[in-house]
Amino acid sequence: MISVQNHQQRLSGNKLLLALGLALSLSACSPKVGVLKSPDHRGGNVGSGTTTADKPGSSKTGEAGEVSAGKTKRVLDNSIALVLPFQLDRLNPNAVSKADISRSSIALDFYQGFQLGLDELAKNGKSFALNVIDSRDSEGQSMNIAQSQEIADATLIVGPVYPKEIKVFGSNVPNNNALQINPLAASKASDFNLPNLVSLTPSIDMHMKATAKRLSREYNGGDVIIIYNTADNDGRQFLAGFVSEIRRLKPSAQVQSVSSIAQLNEALITAGTNFIVTGTTDKFQLRTLLNNLDAKSSESFYSLNLYGHPLWDRIDFSMYANFSNYNPTISSESHLKGWTSGVKTFKDLYYSLYGVNPSDYSYKGYDAAKYFGGLLAKYGSKYREYVTKDSFDGLYSTYQFEHSESSGFINNAVSFKSYRGSSFQLN
């Protein structure tokens, strides 16, 4: 069973009732009550249903009277604070608008996935207290929440979502035992300098290191690694430290760092494999690079393996007829396999409850609940000792954490996708 508390959000009575009735309406055991629908739901309608809370801010224990005192204590010991930017204070008191739905979509999708993950654990006899709190996408509100009793009592804190809120919140939390989960932001953990922070999304430097590690394995004597530098931000961020990382992993590798097409052409070899690495997402730079590779391939035989930025997954390369000839490979935070039974089951259940397909945020919420809820259920308040020991393969995410005294727990699990047909697909 999942016991759910609804934080009062410091709203007036009418606004709080609206927030509970239209947005959170949390159930004690499963989310079968109304919630704001995701932006792509037809008409932006609001689901119907009622909340089981006796009064705003009270704990909804459902069948708590039938459980033992020992189980009640386990529920309290497994107290989770979920701090998300629902921005309920901006809801129209008369009607939920499309803007309201869009503004709350990330928080709702993550929450709905998270709740389903806890529900699944609850079916196996696990017990949790879930306290959902609206950060309002506000640094001031996040600071106030950090100093609240709900956070002081939490065994695990998930959120906030956005970088500025994460830093303000983490700097003001008095609870030094509970870990703070950064669920979505891909910022470098060192940007926050919070020793209790757990960063779920691999930052761009983790993608760089993973790509360098893969290249060091694929490289053979006689090959060349060509680092193609460009001036755009994505390119600079992805390639920062790449040369030194390659040389650390593969000291014998021949590495050429170039910043123009002319220099790239001079570095190409015909006797071995050319591993070309670039981080650019600029359309002009990509067109220039790919057109040049086409031209060089028509002049002579070159073995070309192209490595790019993770965001290439969002770019349409169908206009480049020869793109797949260069064996394009990118790193990815996701290993979502839509054809697997686990994904299909989750997708069907999610749609049956919410009337919309899950987004990436829904999958991320589900995986986070399964992993951290599982740690809480298994190890109790000592769960933090096992974050670096217990890895996890979820529907969307993989967790393999390393620990830094200054930056907390950093997820370095990265998957790879290769371009096949007309899209990047998992290896």
N, C-alpha and C positions, 0 to 999 in steps of 0.2 A: 504494500500500500504506500502511496505517496501522499504525505501530508503537505499542504500548500498554504503558505502565508501570503497575504497581499499587503504590501507596504502601503501606507496611507498616502504616499507621494506628496504630502503637505498641500493637498488640494482641498477645495471647498467640498461640502457634502455632495452637492449636485454633480460637480465635475468628477468626483471619485466614483459615484454611482455610474456615471456615464462611462468612465474608464473601465470599471469592472464589468459592466453589462455589455459594452460594445467591443472592448479591446482584449482584456485578459480573460475574464470569465473562466477562471481556472478551476478544473475539477480535481477532487481529492485523489482520484484513482486513474482517470484517463481523460484526455482532452476532448470529450464528446459534447462540449457545450460551445456556445457561440464565440467566435473570435473575428476580428477584422480579417477579411480575405486579402490575399496577396493582390498586387496591382493588376495582374492579368486576369483576375476573376471577373466574370461577366457583370458589367454594370457597377462593380465595386460594392456589391451588396454586403450587408453584415449578417453573419450567421445568427440563427435564433438559439435560444437556450437560456438556462439560468445558472447562476453560480451557487455553490453550496455553502458559501461563507455565511456565518450567522450575523456578522457585522464587519464593516470595513476595518482592516488592520488586525482582525482576530485570526487565530489559527484554526484551520478547517481540518479537524481530525477524522471526520467521517465515522469510521467504526472504532475509534480510539478506545471507547468504553469497553470494547470486547478484547482488547489486547492487554498483555501483561505489562507491569511496570517496567520490566526489563526491556521489552520491545520498544516501549515509549522512549526509554533512555537511548536506545540505539538510534531511533529516529532523530532525536535531538543531537546526538553525537555526529550524525550524518547530515548536518545542516548545510545547505547550499544556497548561497546568495547569487542570484542571476541578475546582473546589472546591465540593462540594455536600453538603447535610445528610442523608446516608443514615442516620446514627445506627446504624451497624452494631454499635457497642459495646453496644446495648440489645437485640440479637437474642437470642431464646431459643436456647440451645445445642442443645436437643433437637428443636425444631420451630418453624417460622415461623408466627407467629400473625397473626390479622387486624389486631391493633394494630401489629405490625411492618410489615405491608404498608402500612397507612394512613399510618404515620409516615414511611415512605420514599417515598411515592408521588410527591410533587413532584419530588424529586431524580431518581428513576428515570425519570419521564416526560421530564424535561428532558434527562437523559443519553441516553436512547434516541433522542430526536429529534436531539440533537447528533451522536451517533455516525453516524446515517444521513446527516446532512449532510456529514460528513467522508468517509464511504464514497463518496458521489456524486462528490465532488471527486477522491477517490483513483482512481476509474474513469477519470478523464481524465488520469491520470499525475501527480497531485499527491502529495506525501509529507508526513506529519506524525508527530510523536510525541505521543501523548495520555496524560497522566498524571492519573489520576482519584484525588481525595483526599477523604476524608470529613471534613467540618467538625464533624460530630456535633451541629449546632445548639448549639455551645458557643463562647462568646467566648474562653475560655482556650485551647481547642484551635485556634481560628482564629488567635490570636496566635502559638502555637507553629508552626503551619503556615507563617505569613507569614515566619518566620525560618529556614525549612528550606532545604536545598540544592535541593530540587525547585522551589521558587519562585524561588530565586536564578538557576536555570538556565533558567527559562521565558521564552519570547519573548512569550507572551500568557497572561494569567490570566483565567479566567472564574469568577466567584463571589467570595466566598460569596453567599448568597441573602438572608438576613434583615438588616435595617438595622443592628442592633447589631454583628453579626459583620462586616459590610462595613466599618464605621468602624474597629473594632479591628484587623482584618486590614490595611486600607489604611494605617493609621498605623504599622504595624510592618514593612512590606515594604521591604527594603533595595534592591531592584531598581528603579531610577528610570527604566529604559528600557521595561520591559514595561507595557502598559496593563492596568488591572484593569476587567473588565466587570461591571457590576451588571446581571444578566440579568433580574430579575423585580420587584424592589422599585420602587414608584412614588413613593418619597420624593423630595423636592426635592433636587437635587444640592448645593445650598448647605448642606443639613443635614449633609453629610459633610465638606465642605471638603477634598477630595482631588483634587489637580490631575491625577492619572493615571487618574481614574475615568471610565468610559464608561457612562452611564445609558441603557439601551435603552428602558425604559418611560416614556413621557411622563408627567410629574407633573401634578398637577391644575392648576397654574398654566399649563402648556403648553396644556391643554384650554381654560382660560379665554381665553388669548391667541388661540388658533385660532378660538374662537367669536366673539370680538370682531372679529377680522379678517373673518370671514365676514359678520357683521352690517354691518360698515362698507361692504362691497361691495353688500349688498342694500338698504341704506337709501337712500331717495329723499327729496327735499324734501317736507315735509308729513307725513312719517311720525313716529312717536314710538317711542323705545326705553324700555321700562318695566322697571326692575330691581326684582324682587320679593324683598326680603330676609326671611329667616326665621332663627330662633334656633338651628336644629340645626347640628351641626358640618359636615355635608356642604354645607349651604347657605352657611355662612360661608366655608368654604375655597374653594369654587368661585367665589364672587363677589368675593373679596378682590382689589382692584385693578381690577375690571371697568370701573367708571365712568371712571377715569383712562385706561385703555387705549382705551376707545371714543373718548374726547375727543382722545386723541393721534392716533388713526387717522382720525377723522372729526370735526374741530372744529366743523363746522356742524350736527352731529346734535342733535336735541332729545332730551335724556335726562332721565328722571324716575326718581328712586330712592325707593321706597316700602317700608313695612314693615307694612302692614295692608291688608285687603281694601277697606276704605273709601277709603283713599288710592289704591289701584290703580284703583278705579272712577272716581275723580275725574280720573285721568290718561288714561283711555281717550278715544280720538277716533273720530269716524265718517268723517272726510274722507280719512284716509290709513290706512296699515297700522300696527297695534299690534304691535310686536315685544316680547313678554313673555319676560324671562329670569329663571329661578329655578334655584337649585341644591339645593332641598330634596329629600330622599328620605323624609321623614317621611310616613307614610300619612295621618295626620290633616290635615297641612298640604296635601297633594296633593288630598285629597277636598274640603277647603274651597275651594281654588283652582278646581278643575275644576267643582264645583257652581256656584260663582259665575259662571264663564265661561258655563256653560249658561244661567243665569238672565239674564245681560246679553245674550246672543245672542237670547234670546226676546223681549226688550224692544225691541231695535233692531238695525240691521245694523252689525256690526263686522267688520273684516278683522283676524283674529287669527293671529299666527304665534308659536308657543310653543317656546322653547329651554330644555332641561333638562340635568340632570346626567348624565354618562356612565353612572352606575349605573342609570339608568332602564331600561337594556337588560335588567336582571334583575327588573324589576317587572312584574306582570301588570296591564295596564290594560284588560283585556277587560270589566270591570264598568262601565266608563265608555262608554256607547253613542256619545257625541259626541266622544270623545277625538281621533279622526283629523281631525275638522273644524278643529282648531286647528293643523294642519300641524306636529305635534311633531317636533323635530329635536334630536339629541344628537351629541356628539363621541365618537369611539371610537379606542382604540389599535389595533384590529384592522381589517384589510380582507380577512379570510378569505372567500373565495367558494367555497362547497362544491361548486358545479356545475362548476368549471373542471377541466380535464384534469390539471393539476399537483397539485391537492389530491386528486383521486380516486386518482391514481397513488400518492401518498405514503400516503394512508389505507389502500389495499389492501396495500401493501408492509409498512406498520407492523403491520397486523392479521396478516398472514401470518407475521411474525417473532415477535410478542409475544402474539398471541391476544386482543387488546383494541384498541379504536379509540383513536387518538391523542387526547390532551387538548390544551387550549390550551398547556400547558407543553411538550408534545411538539413542536408547531408552532414555538413560540418557540425551542426548542433547535435545531431544524433550520435555521431562518432565521439564527440567530446563527452556526452553524457554516459555513453557505454564505457569509455575508458576510465574517466575520473570517478564516475559512480561505482564502477567495478573496483577501483582501488580503495575507495572509501568502505565499500561493503566488505572487502577482504582484509584490509589492514587497519581500518578505523582511523584514529587521529594520527597514526604513524605512517599514513599513506605517502607522504612526501619523500620518505626514505627509499621508496620503490619506483619513483618516477624515472630514474635513470637505469633501473634494472629491468622493468617490465615494458617491453616494446608492444606495439599494437598495430594491427592491420584492420582498418575499418572499411566501410563501404566507399568512402571518398578519400580518407586521410590515412597516412601511416605516421606513427609516432616513434621516434628514436631520439631520446633526449640526452644532451650533454649538459653539464652544469658548470656555471661560472659564478664565482663568489660575488661579482659585481653585477652581472647581467641576468642571473637566474638560470632558468632551464630553457634550453634552445633546441628546437626540433630541427634535426639535420637530415630527415628522411625525404628524399627526392626521387621521383620516378622519371622515366624517359619515354618520349614519344617519337616515333619516326613517321615521316610523311608517306602515306600509302593511298593510292587512288586519288582522292581529292581532299584529304584531311590528315591531320596528325593523329596517330593512334598509338596506344600503349604498346611498348615492346613485348 
